[in-house]
Amino acid sequence: MRYTTLVLAGALTLALGGPTARALAADPGLTATEVKIGNTNPYSGPASSYGTIGKAIAAYFRMVNDEGGINGRKLNFVSLDDGYAPPKTVEMARQLLEQEQVLFLFQTLGTPTNTAIWKYMNDQHVPHLFVATGATKWGDPKGHPWTMGWQPTYQAEAHIYAEYILKHLPNAKIGILYQNDDYGKDYLKGFKDGLGPDGQKMIVSEQTYEVTDPTVDSQIVNLKESGADVFFNITIPKFAAQAIRRAFDIGWKPTQFLNNVSASIGAALKPAGLEASKGVITALYLKDPDDPDWRDDPGMKAWRVWMQKYYPAGNLHDVNNVYGYSTAQTLVHVLRQCGPELSRATVMRQAANIKDLSLPLLLPGIKINTSPTDFYPIEQEQLARFDGERWVRFGPLFDASRHPSM
Amino acid sequence: MRLENAKASLAPEVATPPVRAVAARPRASAATAARAAGLVALVAVACLLPFELSDYRTFQFTQVFIYAIALLGLNMLTGYNGQISLGHGAFYAIGAYTTAIMIDRWGVPYGWTIPVAGLVCLLAGFLFGIPALRLEGLYLALATFALALATPQILKHFDGWTGGSQGIVLSKPSPPAGLPLSPDRWLYFLSLGLLLLLFLLGWNLLRGRTGRALVAIRDNPIAAEAMGVNAALYKSLTFGVSAAYTGIAGALGALAIAFVAPDTFNVFLSITFLVGIVVGGLASIAGAVFGALFIQFVPNWAQAISKAAPWAIYGVFLIGFMYVMPRGIAGALRLLGRRLARATESRPG
């Protein structure tokens, strides 16, 4: 029985002209000793603080190469600056594919920038792997089978808050403040989906702000007056700080959920006041280098050693360097899983075939899983409460993938 | 004082065209013929180029043509008419979004969207030009700068139309049926064709009465009005035509990139345009092409030289160009041509 299948498969392979053999001969960016990987990052421009991710990835690949590469191949990482400008991303992506002849793109950064090359990459049938953005749209295996995200999406994160509220605060009256754009609406959608039609009745007030507004003071007053006792704060750090401060000042004391976008203690909670921020809840998935829980964690120790050896210029407090390190590890896992027979198709197939991968700097218990119908690698997060000094994780890992709408 | 400087830097270019027109009359026909032959040769090379280059390089040259159209538009306004605009990225955005919305919302064939983008920008530019009449020099620069700053936010505000910060994804235009061209080559020829058409129109406009009126307004508005030039009308019309050129470039840009998003059209784009016309050569039609080559390729070279500090390298290039060629590339070439002519003239025979 098994034998017949094998023979049949073999015959089919021959009939089709040997897809693996042909793919090997056809796909650029590949030699017996090297695999060429393309990337765009904002090394200049408004989002240049993220540029460290590209540098961390390059540094990680240098280590892999020092250790002999993958299946005898060295990783040649070609990372270009797009300044976070979509037309430049298009030009750079074309340069990478058509001039540099890379095998695939990895960790291209930014939502508008990746949107600009989304169709192009899929038209070209070139893997567009683990893009560095939290938008939900990247997990679309039917419409865009060559593009895949990496981090938990905004919607997945909002699901987790909804799930927690349904379970622990069933009589909540929820007030929401969100930024009036795609980012804010992505969170809002995930939150409402998570609450479900009945749960949505718990929402008593929705307030918005424009990113250009000077303050959100009046919105906070409105939320207080609505009688809300749970506050979902979907704002970027500047407004998160204002909202937390204002609520504290006018004596509004709801249970506060703060999106991960503003989970930075330095950028959001300190400006709001550590006392005012006490009790705020967020969701995390990466180990924070400043968290004393990880002081003696082997994964964190290895990361520090690696930082000192391969990326000494990098900031040891910047979680973006944890992020770059972890994405690079994910890719290395995929490439190892491909075996020696690399091609664009196999890379994509193995990217969609990650089973229970845990990484040293993901929170304990988080596993990366993908399948041909699941293009959302990380879907678990853990809630954490701010104790006035740092985030203290509590409760179990939440898994957004269990929701049918995801 | 600053204002005087800004004007002074524009001024030297001015006197040349009329003077030459009179003095060089006897040799004009020979020179014109030589120039025409050179131009034909250049166009021929441009037509063959995409068949020699990769699709990626073809795409880069398409972008050069698109920038050149935008730069010619800005050059009419700033170079010829002396109105400094730090906000032409806004008109580029209006053109791009006109095309994107027409294709995405209403399914209009892309060919029609280009002239419409031009017309919309003509109107927008004309309307912006009317209040701008009250603003001179640096004050106008500030007002247009505000326009550039506001553009991304305005685009995000009307997200029902513009798709918000996600932008609008388009398909690359396919060549008309029967033309054996790849989409990249087709876009190249479309841009080249429009470039030639718009340059011809621009040349026609700028070399004659209108051009002289624009230059006169720039150099001495009172004298120009005394000569019977309707300064207000010319200035706002120039704003309109300039915006129309830039808008057409924006429309082509949207087609070439196949995507528009608000943050593409930030202040930096407007400043890049200004850099382009200054490096290429103010008040020069050919300067627009040189400027476009500069803004397309120099940032890439800078990045190839140093990934750590590409903009520092870019700055060095910029200062180098301005030091060696203070009147831009076109100005330097003109000077070189004149020196050569003088050298051959002084030779006996």
Interface residues (C-beta under 8 A of the other chain):
Chain A: Y43 S44 G45 P46 S79 L80 D81 Y84 A85 P86 P87 V90 E91 R94 Q95 L97 E98 Q99 T111 P112 T115 A116 W118 K119 Y120 D181 D182 Y183 E210 V211 T212
Chain B: S54 D55 Y56 F59 Q60 Q63 Q153 K156 H157 D159 G164 S165 Q166 G167 V169 S171 G253 I257 A258 F259 A261 D263 T264 N266 F268 Q303 K307 P310 W311
